[in-house]
Amino acid sequence: MLEGPDPAEVLLAFACNNHVDHMIVGARGSGGVRRYLGSVSTAIVAEATCSVTVIRAIAASDNNDAEV
């Protein structure tokens, strides 16, 4: 288990120390620029030295449109 006061910093340090070449992170997004990415995923995308894929969940209102 990884621990630290800043989740992005801990994940970035782990990736660097373990020579990670691709990170996959989730995003909730809660407003502003972070509407599309959360604060942790925003920091990881900005600071990672490897490729980063961000997966965003479908919003509840969008989910209703997806039903057929």
PDB file of N, CA, C and O in Angstrom:
ATOM      1  N   MET A   1       0.837  -1.158   0.000  1.00  0.00           N
ATOM      2  CA  MET A   1       0.000   0.000   0.000  1.00  0.00           C
ATOM      3  C   MET A   1       0.894   1.237   0.000  1.00  0.00           C
ATOM      4  O   MET A   1       1.902   1.290   0.703  1.00  0.00           O
ATOM      5  N   LEU A   2       0.512   2.217  -0.789  1.00  0.00           N
ATOM      6  CA  LEU A   2       1.238   3.485  -0.843  1.00  0.00           C
ATOM      7  C   LEU A   2       0.568   4.481   0.086  1.00  0.00           C
ATOM      8  O   LEU A   2      -0.659   4.535   0.156  1.00  0.00           O
ATOM      9  N   GLU A   3       1.363   5.271   0.803  1.00  0.00           N
ATOM     10  CA  GLU A   3       0.809   6.261   1.715  1.00  0.00           C
ATOM     11  C   GLU A   3       1.552   7.575   1.573  1.00  0.00           C
ATOM     12  O   GLU A   3       2.746   7.608   1.277  1.00  0.00           O
ATOM     13  N   GLY A   4       0.823   8.653   1.789  1.00  0.00           N
ATOM     14  CA  GLY A   4       1.418   9.978   1.775  1.00  0.00           C
ATOM     15  C   GLY A   4       0.337  11.026   1.777  1.00  0.00           C
ATOM     16  O   GLY A   4      -0.818  10.721   1.482  1.00  0.00           O
ATOM     17  N   PRO A   5       0.687  12.270   2.109  1.00  0.00           N
ATOM     18  CA  PRO A   5      -0.310  13.338   2.170  1.00  0.00           C
ATOM     19  C   PRO A   5      -0.833  13.760   0.790  1.00  0.00           C
ATOM     20  O   PRO A   5      -1.952  14.261   0.676  1.00  0.00           O
ATOM     21  N   ASP A   6      -0.032  13.559  -0.243  1.00  0.00           N
ATOM     22  CA  ASP A   6      -0.417  13.957  -1.601  1.00  0.00           C
ATOM     23  C   ASP A   6      -0.441  12.716  -2.493  1.00  0.00           C
ATOM     24  O   ASP A   6       0.617  12.204  -2.859  1.00  0.00           O
ATOM     25  N   PRO A   7      -1.628  12.228  -2.848  1.00  0.00           N
ATOM     26  CA  PRO A   7      -1.720  10.997  -3.646  1.00  0.00           C
ATOM     27  C   PRO A   7      -0.972  11.072  -4.981  1.00  0.00           C
ATOM     28  O   PRO A   7      -0.338  10.100  -5.390  1.00  0.00           O
ATOM     29  N   ALA A   8      -1.044  12.212  -5.654  1.00  0.00           N
ATOM     30  CA  ALA A   8      -0.357  12.347  -6.939  1.00  0.00           C
ATOM     31  C   ALA A   8       1.153  12.221  -6.757  1.00  0.00           C
ATOM     32  O   ALA A   8       1.824  11.544  -7.535  1.00  0.00           O
ATOM     33  N   GLU A   9       1.678  12.872  -5.731  1.00  0.00           N
ATOM     34  CA  GLU A   9       3.118  12.820  -5.477  1.00  0.00           C
ATOM     35  C   GLU A   9       3.568  11.391  -5.178  1.00  0.00           C
ATOM     36  O   GLU A   9       4.615  10.956  -5.657  1.00  0.00           O
ATOM     37  N   VAL A  10       2.785  10.668  -4.393  1.00  0.00           N
ATOM     38  CA  VAL A  10       3.129   9.283  -4.045  1.00  0.00           C
ATOM     39  C   VAL A  10       3.108   8.400  -5.298  1.00  0.00           C
ATOM     40  O   VAL A  10       4.015   7.594  -5.508  1.00  0.00           O
ATOM     41  N   LEU A  11       2.082   8.554  -6.119  1.00  0.00           N
ATOM     42  CA  LEU A  11       1.984   7.741  -7.339  1.00  0.00           C
ATOM     43  C   LEU A  11       3.104   8.076  -8.322  1.00  0.00           C
ATOM     44  O   LEU A  11       3.663   7.178  -8.952  1.00  0.00           O
ATOM     45  N   LEU A  12       3.432   9.353  -8.455  1.00  0.00           N
ATOM     46  CA  LEU A  12       4.516   9.756  -9.350  1.00  0.00           C
ATOM     47  C   LEU A  12       5.863   9.221  -8.865  1.00  0.00           C
ATOM     48  O   LEU A  12       6.679   8.773  -9.670  1.00  0.00           O
ATOM     49  N   ALA A  13       6.093   9.266  -7.570  1.00  0.00           N
ATOM     50  CA  ALA A  13       7.346   8.738  -7.013  1.00  0.00           C
ATOM     51  C   ALA A  13       7.430   7.233  -7.232  1.00  0.00           C
ATOM     52  O   ALA A  13       8.487   6.715  -7.594  1.00  0.00           O
ATOM     53  N   PHE A  14       6.326   6.530  -7.015  1.00  0.00           N
ATOM     54  CA  PHE A  14       6.298   5.082  -7.245  1.00  0.00           C
ATOM     55  C   PHE A  14       6.617   4.774  -8.702  1.00  0.00           C
ATOM     56  O   PHE A  14       7.418   3.886  -8.993  1.00  0.00           O
ATOM     57  N   ALA A  15       5.990   5.511  -9.618  1.00  0.00           N
ATOM     58  CA  ALA A  15       6.213   5.285 -11.046  1.00  0.00           C
ATOM     59  C   ALA A  15       7.674   5.521 -11.420  1.00  0.00           C
ATOM     60  O   ALA A  15       8.255   4.760 -12.194  1.00  0.00           O
ATOM     61  N   CYS A  16       8.256   6.570 -10.871  1.00  0.00           N
ATOM     62  CA  CYS A  16       9.659   6.877 -11.159  1.00  0.00           C
ATOM     63  C   CYS A  16      10.593   5.815 -10.580  1.00  0.00           C
ATOM     64  O   CYS A  16      11.503   5.344 -11.262  1.00  0.00           O
ATOM     65  N   ASN A  17      10.368   5.446  -9.335  1.00  0.00           N
ATOM     66  CA  ASN A  17      11.237   4.472  -8.650  1.00  0.00           C
ATOM     67  C   ASN A  17      11.147   3.075  -9.244  1.00  0.00           C
ATOM     68  O   ASN A  17      12.077   2.280  -9.111  1.00  0.00           O
ATOM     69  N   ASN A  18      10.026   2.772  -9.900  1.00  0.00           N
ATOM     70  CA  ASN A  18       9.815   1.432 -10.441  1.00  0.00           C
ATOM     71  C   ASN A  18       9.849   1.404 -11.969  1.00  0.00           C
ATOM     72  O   ASN A  18       9.455   0.413 -12.584  1.00  0.00           O
ATOM     73  N   HIS A  19      10.320   2.495 -12.579  1.00  0.00           N
ATOM     74  CA  HIS A  19      10.482   2.574 -14.035  1.00  0.00           C
ATOM     75  C   HIS A  19       9.194   2.233 -14.785  1.00  0.00           C
ATOM     76  O   HIS A  19       9.214   1.511 -15.782  1.00  0.00           O
ATOM     77  N   VAL A  20       8.080   2.764 -14.291  1.00  0.00           N
ATOM     78  CA  VAL A  20       6.782   2.551 -14.929  1.00  0.00           C
ATOM     79  C   VAL A  20       6.769   3.289 -16.265  1.00  0.00           C
ATOM     80  O   VAL A  20       7.213   4.434 -16.345  1.00  0.00           O
ATOM     81  N   ASP A  21       6.258   2.632 -17.323  1.00  0.00           N
ATOM     82  CA  ASP A  21       6.229   3.292 -18.623  1.00  0.00           C
ATOM     83  C   ASP A  21       4.834   3.727 -19.053  1.00  0.00           C
ATOM     84  O   ASP A  21       4.684   4.383 -20.084  1.00  0.00           O
ATOM     85  N   HIS A  22       3.808   3.371 -18.277  1.00  0.00           N
ATOM     86  CA  HIS A  22       2.451   3.792 -18.612  1.00  0.00           C
ATOM     87  C   HIS A  22       1.594   3.733 -17.354  1.00  0.00           C
ATOM     88  O   HIS A  22       1.553   2.712 -16.667  1.00  0.00           O
ATOM     89  N   MET A  23       0.913   4.830 -17.057  1.00  0.00           N
ATOM     90  CA  MET A  23       0.006   4.881 -15.914  1.00  0.00           C
ATOM     91  C   MET A  23      -1.425   5.009 -16.420  1.00  0.00           C
ATOM     92  O   MET A  23      -1.684   5.718 -17.393  1.00  0.00           O
ATOM     93  N   ILE A  24      -2.342   4.331 -15.765  1.00  0.00           N
ATOM     94  CA  ILE A  24      -3.766   4.457 -16.061  1.00  0.00           C
ATOM     95  C   ILE A  24      -4.430   4.944 -14.787  1.00  0.00           C
ATOM     96  O   ILE A  24      -4.366   4.284 -13.750  1.00  0.00           O
ATOM     97  N   VAL A  25      -5.074   6.112 -14.868  1.00  0.00           N
ATOM     98  CA  VAL A  25      -5.703   6.704 -13.695  1.00  0.00           C
ATOM     99  C   VAL A  25      -7.155   7.043 -13.992  1.00  0.00           C
ATOM    100  O   VAL A  25      -7.527   7.283 -15.141  1.00  0.00           O
ATOM    101  N   GLY A  26      -7.957   7.059 -12.962  1.00  0.00           N
ATOM    102  CA  GLY A  26      -9.358   7.445 -13.093  1.00  0.00           C
ATOM    103  C   GLY A  26      -9.531   8.916 -12.787  1.00  0.00           C
ATOM    104  O   GLY A  26      -8.657   9.531 -12.177  1.00  0.00           O
ATOM    105  N   ALA A  27     -10.648   9.488 -13.204  1.00  0.00           N
ATOM    106  CA  ALA A  27     -10.942  10.889 -12.934  1.00  0.00           C
ATOM    107  C   ALA A  27     -12.416  11.060 -12.627  1.00  0.00           C
ATOM    108  O   ALA A  27     -13.275  10.485 -13.295  1.00  0.00           O
ATOM    109  N   ARG A  28     -12.697  11.853 -11.617  1.00  0.00           N
ATOM    110  CA  ARG A  28     -14.079  12.187 -11.283  1.00  0.00           C
ATOM    111  C   ARG A  28     -14.443  13.529 -11.853  1.00  0.00           C
ATOM    112  O   ARG A  28     -15.527  13.704 -12.408  1.00  0.00           O
ATOM    113  N   GLY A  29     -13.535  14.485 -11.717  1.00  0.00           N
ATOM    114  CA  GLY A  29     -13.781  15.847 -12.168  1.00  0.00           C
ATOM    115  C   GLY A  29     -14.846  16.511 -11.318  1.00  0.00           C
ATOM    116  O   GLY A  29     -15.945  15.976 -11.170  1.00  0.00           O
ATOM    117  N   SER A  30     -14.531  17.678 -10.754  1.00  0.00           N
ATOM    118  CA  SER A  30     -15.488  18.323  -9.863  1.00  0.00           C
ATOM    119  C   SER A  30     -15.727  19.793 -10.181  1.00  0.00           C
ATOM    120  O   SER A  30     -16.471  20.451  -9.454  1.00  0.00           O
ATOM    121  N   GLY A  31     -15.136  20.325 -11.220  1.00  0.00           N
ATOM    122  CA  GLY A  31     -15.418  21.711 -11.581  1.00  0.00           C
ATOM    123  C   GLY A  31     -14.235  22.393 -12.238  1.00  0.00           C
ATOM    124  O   GLY A  31     -13.098  21.945 -12.091  1.00  0.00           O
ATOM    125  N   GLY A  32     -14.493  23.478 -12.964  1.00  0.00           N
ATOM    126  CA  GLY A  32     -13.440  24.239 -13.629  1.00  0.00           C
ATOM    127  C   GLY A  32     -12.668  23.375 -14.596  1.00  0.00           C
ATOM    128  O   GLY A  32     -13.243  22.537 -15.291  1.00  0.00           O
ATOM    129  N   VAL A  33     -11.352  23.583 -14.643  1.00  0.00           N
ATOM    130  CA  VAL A  33     -10.501  22.744 -15.490  1.00  0.00           C
ATOM    131  C   VAL A  33     -10.607  21.302 -15.018  1.00  0.00           C
ATOM    132  O   VAL A  33     -10.479  20.359 -15.800  1.00  0.00           O
ATOM    133  N   ARG A  34     -10.842  21.156 -13.724  1.00  0.00           N
ATOM    134  CA  ARG A  34     -10.941  19.821 -13.155  1.00  0.00           C
ATOM    135  C   ARG A  34     -12.292  19.183 -13.440  1.00  0.00           C
ATOM    136  O   ARG A  34     -12.586  18.103 -12.928  1.00  0.00           O
ATOM    137  N   ARG A  35     -13.112  19.833 -14.247  1.00  0.00           N
ATOM    138  CA  ARG A  35     -14.395  19.240 -14.620  1.00  0.00           C
ATOM    139  C   ARG A  35     -14.177  17.948 -15.388  1.00  0.00           C
ATOM    140  O   ARG A  35     -14.961  17.006 -15.273  1.00  0.00           O
ATOM    141  N   TYR A  36     -13.121  17.912 -16.162  1.00  0.00           N
ATOM    142  CA  TYR A  36     -12.830  16.741 -16.977  1.00  0.00           C
ATOM    143  C   TYR A  36     -11.825  15.814 -16.311  1.00  0.00           C
ATOM    144  O   TYR A  36     -11.844  14.606 -16.546  1.00  0.00           O
ATOM    145  N   LEU A  37     -10.956  16.363 -15.491  1.00  0.00           N
ATOM    146  CA  LEU A  37      -9.969  15.576 -14.761  1.00  0.00           C
ATOM    147  C   LEU A  37     -10.044  15.972 -13.294  1.00  0.00           C
ATOM    148  O   LEU A  37     -10.336  17.124 -12.975  1.00  0.00           O
ATOM    149  N   GLY A  38      -9.786  15.036 -12.411  1.00  0.00           N
ATOM    150  CA  GLY A  38      -9.710  15.361 -10.997  1.00  0.00           C
ATOM    151  C   GLY A  38      -8.368  15.995 -10.682  1.00  0.00           C
ATOM    152  O   GLY A  38      -7.487  16.042 -11.540  1.00  0.00           O
ATOM    153  N   SER A  39      -8.205  16.480  -9.464  1.00  0.00           N
ATOM    154  CA  SER A  39      -6.948  17.151  -9.106  1.00  0.00           C
ATOM    155  C   SER A  39      -5.762  16.195  -9.135  1.00  0.00           C
ATOM    156  O   SER A  39      -4.665  16.584  -9.536  1.00  0.00           O
ATOM    157  N   VAL A  40      -5.971  14.939  -8.711  1.00  0.00           N
ATOM    158  CA  VAL A  40      -4.872  13.965  -8.720  1.00  0.00           C
ATOM    159  C   VAL A  40      -4.502  13.612 -10.154  1.00  0.00           C
ATOM    160  O   VAL A  40      -3.322  13.611 -10.504  1.00  0.00           O
ATOM    161  N   SER A  41      -5.485  13.316 -10.977  1.00  0.00           N
ATOM    162  CA  SER A  41      -5.177  12.959 -12.370  1.00  0.00           C
ATOM    163  C   SER A  41      -4.578  14.139 -13.124  1.00  0.00           C
ATOM    164  O   SER A  41      -3.720  13.946 -13.986  1.00  0.00           O
ATOM    165  N   THR A  42      -5.017  15.360 -12.814  1.00  0.00           N
ATOM    166  CA  THR A  42      -4.436  16.554 -13.448  1.00  0.00           C
ATOM    167  C   THR A  42      -2.952  16.668 -13.115  1.00  0.00           C
ATOM    168  O   THR A  42      -2.135  16.936 -13.995  1.00  0.00           O
ATOM    169  N   ALA A  43      -2.605  16.465 -11.845  1.00  0.00           N
ATOM    170  CA  ALA A  43      -1.203  16.544 -11.427  1.00  0.00           C
ATOM    171  C   ALA A  43      -0.373  15.440 -12.073  1.00  0.00           C
ATOM    172  O   ALA A  43       0.760  15.673 -12.494  1.00  0.00           O
ATOM    173  N   ILE A  44      -0.936  14.246 -12.148  1.00  0.00           N
ATOM    174  CA  ILE A  44      -0.199  13.133 -12.751  1.00  0.00           C
ATOM    175  C   ILE A  44       0.049  13.387 -14.233  1.00  0.00           C
ATOM    176  O   ILE A  44       1.158  13.173 -14.722  1.00  0.00           O
ATOM    177  N   VAL A  45      -0.969  13.839 -14.947  1.00  0.00           N
ATOM    178  CA  VAL A  45      -0.801  14.136 -16.375  1.00  0.00           C
ATOM    179  C   VAL A  45       0.252  15.219 -16.569  1.00  0.00           C
ATOM    180  O   VAL A  45       1.058  15.136 -17.496  1.00  0.00           O
ATOM    181  N   ALA A  46       0.255  16.233 -15.710  1.00  0.00           N
ATOM    182  CA  ALA A  46       1.182  17.352 -15.860  1.00  0.00           C
ATOM    183  C   ALA A  46       2.622  16.979 -15.530  1.00  0.00           C
ATOM    184  O   ALA A  46       3.552  17.522 -16.127  1.00  0.00           O
ATOM    185  N   GLU A  47       2.819  16.054 -14.585  1.00  0.00           N
ATOM    186  CA  GLU A  47       4.162  15.813 -14.071  1.00  0.00           C
ATOM    187  C   GLU A  47       4.771  14.458 -14.415  1.00  0.00           C
ATOM    188  O   GLU A  47       5.969  14.262 -14.214  1.00  0.00           O
ATOM    189  N   ALA A  48       3.989  13.532 -14.920  1.00  0.00           N
ATOM    190  CA  ALA A  48       4.512  12.187 -15.198  1.00  0.00           C
ATOM    191  C   ALA A  48       5.525  12.214 -16.332  1.00  0.00           C
ATOM    192  O   ALA A  48       5.392  12.968 -17.296  1.00  0.00           O
ATOM    193  N   THR A  49       6.536  11.373 -16.192  1.00  0.00           N
ATOM    194  CA  THR A  49       7.537  11.246 -17.249  1.00  0.00           C
ATOM    195  C   THR A  49       7.208  10.090 -18.187  1.00  0.00           C
ATOM    196  O   THR A  49       7.950   9.817 -19.131  1.00  0.00           O
ATOM    197  N   CYS A  50       6.093   9.412 -17.921  1.00  0.00           N
ATOM    198  CA  CYS A  50       5.655   8.301 -18.760  1.00  0.00           C
ATOM    199  C   CYS A  50       4.303   8.644 -19.383  1.00  0.00           C
ATOM    200  O   CYS A  50       3.722   9.688 -19.090  1.00  0.00           O
ATOM    201  N   SER A  51       3.819   7.766 -20.232  1.00  0.00           N
ATOM    202  CA  SER A  51       2.495   7.943 -20.817  1.00  0.00           C
ATOM    203  C   SER A  51       1.429   7.789 -19.738  1.00  0.00           C
ATOM    204  O   SER A  51       1.575   6.982 -18.820  1.00  0.00           O
ATOM    205  N   VAL A  52       0.354   8.572 -19.856  1.00  0.00           N
ATOM    206  CA  VAL A  52      -0.744   8.499 -18.892  1.00  0.00           C
ATOM    207  C   VAL A  52      -2.052   8.409 -19.662  1.00  0.00           C
ATOM    208  O   VAL A  52      -2.304   9.202 -20.569  1.00  0.00           O
ATOM    209  N   THR A  53      -2.880   7.441 -19.298  1.00  0.00           N
ATOM    210  CA  THR A  53      -4.229   7.321 -19.844  1.00  0.00           C
ATOM    211  C   THR A  53      -5.197   7.626 -18.716  1.00  0.00           C
ATOM    212  O   THR A  53      -5.109   7.040 -17.637  1.00  0.00           O
ATOM    213  N   VAL A  54      -6.130   8.553 -18.967  1.00  0.00           N
ATOM    214  CA  VAL A  54      -7.119   8.916 -17.958  1.00  0.00           C
ATOM    215  C   VAL A  54      -8.466   8.354 -18.375  1.00  0.00           C
ATOM    216  O   VAL A  54      -8.937   8.580 -19.490  1.00  0.00           O
ATOM    217  N   ILE A  55      -9.074   7.620 -17.459  1.00  0.00           N
ATOM    218  CA  ILE A  55     -10.389   7.024 -17.688  1.00  0.00           C
ATOM    219  C   ILE A  55     -11.400   7.802 -16.872  1.00  0.00           C
ATOM    220  O   ILE A  55     -11.249   7.935 -15.658  1.00  0.00           O
ATOM    221  N   ARG A  56     -12.425   8.316 -17.521  1.00  0.00           N
ATOM    222  CA  ARG A  56     -13.456   9.089 -16.826  1.00  0.00           C
ATOM    223  C   ARG A  56     -14.768   8.327 -16.878  1.00  0.00           C
ATOM    224  O   ARG A  56     -15.188   7.865 -17.940  1.00  0.00           O
ATOM    225  N   ALA A  57     -15.411   8.199 -15.729  1.00  0.00           N
ATOM    226  CA  ALA A  57     -16.696   7.501 -15.653  1.00  0.00           C
ATOM    227  C   ALA A  57     -17.768   8.321 -16.351  1.00  0.00           C
ATOM    228  O   ALA A  57     -17.682   9.547 -16.415  1.00  0.00           O
ATOM    229  N   ILE A  58     -18.764   7.645 -16.867  1.00  0.00           N
ATOM    230  CA  ILE A  58     -19.908   8.320 -17.481  1.00  0.00           C
ATOM    231  C   ILE A  58     -20.738   8.946 -16.379  1.00  0.00           C
ATOM    232  O   ILE A  58     -21.061   8.285 -15.393  1.00  0.00           O
ATOM    233  N   ALA A  59     -21.087  10.215 -16.537  1.00  0.00           N
ATOM    234  CA  ALA A  59     -21.929  10.913 -15.556  1.00  0.00           C
ATOM    235  C   ALA A  59     -23.317  10.276 -15.550  1.00  0.00           C
ATOM    236  O   ALA A  59     -23.741   9.704 -16.554  1.00  0.00           O
ATOM    237  N   ALA A  60     -24.018  10.372 -14.435  1.00  0.00           N
ATOM    238  CA  ALA A  60     -25.340   9.768 -14.295  1.00  0.00           C
ATOM    239  C   ALA A  60     -26.292  10.274 -15.371  1.00  0.00           C
ATOM    240  O   ALA A  60     -27.066   9.486 -15.913  1.00  0.00           O
ATOM    241  N   SER A  61     -26.259  11.571 -15.698  1.00  0.00           N
ATOM    242  CA  SER A  61     -27.155  12.109 -16.732  1.00  0.00           C
ATOM    243  C   SER A  61     -26.780  11.582 -18.109  1.00  0.00           C
ATOM    244  O   SER A  61     -27.656  11.350 -18.942  1.00  0.00           O
ATOM    245  N   ASP A  62     -25.483  11.389 -18.361  1.00  0.00           N
ATOM    246  CA  ASP A  62     -25.029  10.838 -19.636  1.00  0.00           C
ATOM    247  C   ASP A  62     -25.381   9.372 -19.747  1.00  0.00           C
ATOM    248  O   ASP A  62     -25.642   8.873 -20.842  1.00  0.00           O
ATOM    249  N   ASN A  63     -25.390   8.679 -18.621  1.00  0.00           N
ATOM    250  CA  ASN A  63     -25.670   7.262 -18.589  1.00  0.00           C
ATOM    251  C   ASN A  63     -27.089   6.977 -19.078  1.00  0.00           C
ATOM    252  O   ASN A  63     -27.318   5.971 -19.750  1.00  0.00           O
ATOM    253  N   ASN A  64     -28.050   7.854 -18.746  1.00  0.00           N
ATOM    254  CA  ASN A  64     -29.433   7.655 -19.172  1.00  0.00           C
ATOM    255  C   ASN A  64     -29.558   7.750 -20.692  1.00  0.00           C
ATOM    256  O   ASN A  64     -30.374   7.051 -21.294  1.00  0.00           O
ATOM    257  N   ASP A  65     -28.752   8.613 -21.310  1.00  0.00           N
ATOM    258  CA  ASP A  65     -28.777   8.770 -22.762  1.00  0.00           C
ATOM    259  C   ASP A  65     -28.223   7.546 -23.472  1.00  0.00           C
ATOM    260  O   ASP A  65     -28.561   7.289 -24.627  1.00  0.00           O
ATOM    261  N   ALA A  66     -27.365   6.780 -22.779  1.00  0.00           N
ATOM    262  CA  ALA A  66     -26.719   5.631 -23.394  1.00  0.00           C
ATOM    263  C   ALA A  66     -27.649   4.427 -23.480  1.00  0.00           C
ATOM    264  O   ALA A  66     -27.404   3.504 -24.257  1.00  0.00           O
ATOM    265  N   GLU A  67     -28.710   4.436 -22.686  1.00  0.00           N
ATOM    266  CA  GLU A  67     -29.622   3.287 -22.697  1.00  0.00           C
ATOM    267  C   GLU A  67     -30.421   3.259 -23.993  1.00  0.00           C
ATOM    268  O   GLU A  67     -30.829   4.302 -24.504  1.00  0.00           O
ATOM    269  N   VAL A  68     -30.639   2.059 -24.519  1.00  0.00           N
ATOM    270  CA  VAL A  68     -31.391   1.911 -25.769  1.00  0.00           C
ATOM    271  C   VAL A  68     -32.687   1.200 -25.497  1.00  0.00           C
ATOM    272  O   VAL A  68     -33.472   0.974 -26.419  1.00  0.00           O
TER     273      VAL A  68
END
